[in-house]
């Protein structure tokens, strides 16, 4: 599934760009807790996206070879989100909880924007 890898690489590039913007915001503004929450949530979001992409590739390989199919790791992704929320709640002076939640949703926003961009471009 080279298309899936290509899609993930494009999403990763967008997320890393956003993370670099968040780091600049953390370093040069007075809203450090907000940007640190965005960094935390977006990092966990990128990890979850990587995890689902990797498990989807394994899932496809297992189906093709006729092996038993395992889950796609929903519990692992939920645990990552809970971990980010716990960190933000435990250290509210460093992490803004709402920004952390928005950061956790960032990958879905990136996926939707990328989908619309790909639909507008002419196909080869």
C-alpha positions as a Markdown table, in Angstrom:
| # | Residue | x | y | z |
|---|---|---|---|---|
| 1 | Unk | 0.0 | 0.0 | 0.0 |
| 2 | Unk | 2.4 | 2.7 | -1.2 |
| 3 | Unk | -0.6 | 5.2 | -1.4 |
| 4 | Unk | -1.1 | 4.9 | 2.4 |
| 5 | Unk | 2.5 | 5.5 | 3.1 |
| 6 | Unk | 2.5 | 8.5 | 0.7 |
| 7 | Unk | -0.6 | 9.9 | 2.4 |
| 8 | Unk | 1.0 | 9.5 | 5.9 |
| 9 | Unk | 4.2 | 11.2 | 4.7 |
| 10 | Unk | 2.2 | 14.1 | 3.5 |
| 11 | Unk | 0.2 | 14.4 | 6.7 |
| 12 | Unk | 3.4 | 14.1 | 8.8 |
| 13 | Unk | 4.9 | 16.9 | 6.8 |
| 14 | Unk | 2.0 | 19.2 | 7.6 |
| 15 | Unk | 2.0 | 18.2 | 11.3 |
| 16 | Unk | 5.7 | 18.8 | 11.6 |
| 17 | Unk | 5.2 | 22.3 | 10.1 |
| 18 | Unk | 2.4 | 23.0 | 12.6 |
| 19 | Unk | 4.6 | 21.7 | 15.4 |
| 20 | Unk | 7.4 | 24.1 | 14.3 |
| 21 | Unk | 4.9 | 26.9 | 14.3 |
| 22 | Unk | 3.8 | 25.9 | 17.8 |
| 23 | Unk | 7.4 | 25.9 | 19.1 |
| 24 | Unk | 7.9 | 29.4 | 17.7 |
| 25 | Unk | 4.7 | 30.5 | 19.4 |
| 26 | Unk | 5.8 | 28.9 | 22.7 |
| 27 | Unk | 9.2 | 30.6 | 22.5 |
| 28 | Unk | 8.2 | 34.0 | 21.4 |
| 29 | Unk | 4.8 | 34.7 | 22.9 |
| 30 | Unk | 3.4 | 35.0 | 26.4 |
| 31 | Unk | 1.0 | 32.2 | 25.7 |
| 32 | Unk | 3.4 | 29.5 | 26.6 |
| 33 | Unk | 0.9 | 27.1 | 28.3 |
| 34 | Unk | -1.4 | 27.3 | 25.3 |
| 35 | Unk | 1.3 | 26.5 | 22.8 |
| 36 | Unk | 2.8 | 23.8 | 25.1 |
| 37 | Unk | -0.7 | 22.2 | 25.2 |
| 38 | Unk | -0.9 | 22.3 | 21.4 |
| 39 | Unk | 2.5 | 20.7 | 21.2 |
| 40 | Unk | 1.6 | 17.9 | 23.6 |
| 41 | Unk | -1.7 | 17.2 | 21.9 |
| 42 | Unk | -0.4 | 17.4 | 18.4 |
| 43 | Unk | 2.5 | 15.1 | 19.2 |
| 44 | Unk | 0.2 | 12.5 | 20.6 |
| 45 | Unk | -2.1 | 12.9 | 17.6 |
| 46 | Unk | 0.8 | 12.3 | 15.2 |
| 47 | Unk | 1.8 | 9.2 | 17.2 |
| 48 | Unk | -1.7 | 7.9 | 17.0 |
| 49 | Unk | -1.9 | 8.5 | 13.2 |
| 50 | Unk | 1.4 | 6.7 | 12.8 |
| 51 | Unk | 0.1 | 3.8 | 14.9 |
| 52 | Unk | -3.1 | 3.5 | 12.9 |
| 53 | Unk | -1.2 | 3.6 | 9.6 |
| 54 | Unk | 1.2 | 0.9 | 10.7 |
| 55 | Unk | -1.6 | -1.3 | 12.0 |
| 56 | Unk | -3.5 | -0.8 | 8.8 |
| 57 | Unk | -0.6 | -2.0 | 6.8 |
| 58 | Unk | -0.3 | -5.1 | 9.0 |
| 59 | Unk | -4.1 | -5.6 | 8.8 |
| 60 | Unk | -3.9 | -5.6 | 5.0 |
| 61 | Unk | -1.0 | -8.0 | 5.0 |
| 62 | Unk | -2.8 | -10.4 | 7.3 |
| 63 | Unk | -5.9 | -10.3 | 5.2 |
| 64 | Unk | -3.9 | -11.0 | 2.0 |
| 65 | Unk | -2.1 | -13.9 | 3.5 |
| 66 | Unk | -5.2 | -15.4 | 5.2 |
| 67 | Unk | -3.9 | -15.0 | 8.7 |
| 68 | Unk | -5.9 | -14.1 | 11.8 |
| 69 | Unk | -6.6 | -10.4 | 11.9 |
| 70 | Unk | -5.8 | -8.4 | 15.0 |
| 71 | Unk | -7.4 | -5.1 | 16.1 |
| 72 | Unk | -6.3 | -1.8 | 14.8 |
| 73 | Unk | -5.1 | -0.5 | 18.3 |
| 74 | Unk | -8.0 | 1.5 | 19.4 |
| 75 | Unk | -7.1 | 1.0 | 23.0 |
| 76 | Unk | -3.5 | 2.2 | 22.4 |
| 77 | Unk | -4.7 | 5.4 | 20.7 |
| 78 | Unk | -7.2 | 6.1 | 23.5 |
| 79 | Unk | -4.5 | 5.5 | 26.1 |
| 80 | Unk | -2.3 | 8.0 | 24.3 |
| 81 | Unk | -5.1 | 10.6 | 24.4 |
| 82 | Unk | -5.8 | 9.8 | 28.1 |
| 83 | Unk | -2.1 | 10.2 | 28.8 |
| 84 | Unk | -2.0 | 13.7 | 27.2 |
| 85 | Unk | -5.1 | 14.7 | 29.2 |
| 86 | Unk | -3.7 | 13.4 | 32.5 |
| 87 | Unk | -0.4 | 15.3 | 31.9 |
| 88 | Unk | -2.4 | 18.5 | 31.1 |
| 89 | Unk | -4.6 | 18.1 | 34.2 |
| 90 | Unk | -1.7 | 17.3 | 36.5 |
| 91 | Unk | 0.4 | 20.2 | 35.3 |
| 92 | Unk | -2.0 | 23.1 | 34.5 |
| 93 | Unk | 0.6 | 25.7 | 35.0 |
| 94 | Unk | 2.5 | 24.3 | 32.0 |
| 95 | Unk | -0.2 | 22.8 | 29.8 |
| 96 | Unk | -3.5 | 24.4 | 28.8 |
| 97 | Unk | -6.1 | 21.6 | 28.8 |
| 98 | Unk | -8.3 | 23.0 | 26.0 |
| 99 | Unk | -5.2 | 23.4 | 23.8 |
| 100 | Unk | -4.2 | 19.9 | 24.5 |
| 101 | Unk | -7.6 | 18.6 | 23.4 |
| 102 | Unk | -7.4 | 20.8 | 20.3 |
| 103 | Unk | -4.0 | 19.4 | 19.6 |
| 104 | Unk | -5.3 | 15.8 | 19.9 |
| 105 | Unk | -7.9 | 16.7 | 17.1 |
| 106 | Unk | -5.3 | 18.4 | 14.9 |
| 107 | Unk | -4.6 | 15.3 | 12.8 |
| 108 | Unk | -8.3 | 14.9 | 11.8 |
| 109 | Unk | -8.4 | 18.6 | 10.7 |
| 110 | Unk | -5.2 | 18.0 | 8.7 |
| 111 | Unk | -6.7 | 14.8 | 7.1 |
| 112 | Unk | -9.8 | 16.7 | 6.1 |
| 113 | Unk | -7.9 | 19.7 | 4.6 |
| 114 | Unk | -5.6 | 17.3 | 2.7 |
| 115 | Unk | -8.6 | 15.4 | 1.3 |
| 116 | Unk | -10.1 | 18.6 | 0.0 |
| 117 | Unk | -6.8 | 19.8 | -1.5 |
| 118 | Unk | -6.4 | 16.4 | -3.2 |
| 119 | Unk | -9.9 | 16.6 | -4.6 |
| 120 | Unk | -9.2 | 20.0 | -6.1 |
| 121 | Unk | -6.0 | 19.0 | -7.9 |
| 122 | Unk | -6.3 | 17.3 | -11.3 |
| 123 | Unk | -5.4 | 13.6 | -11.1 |
| 124 | Unk | -2.6 | 12.1 | -13.2 |
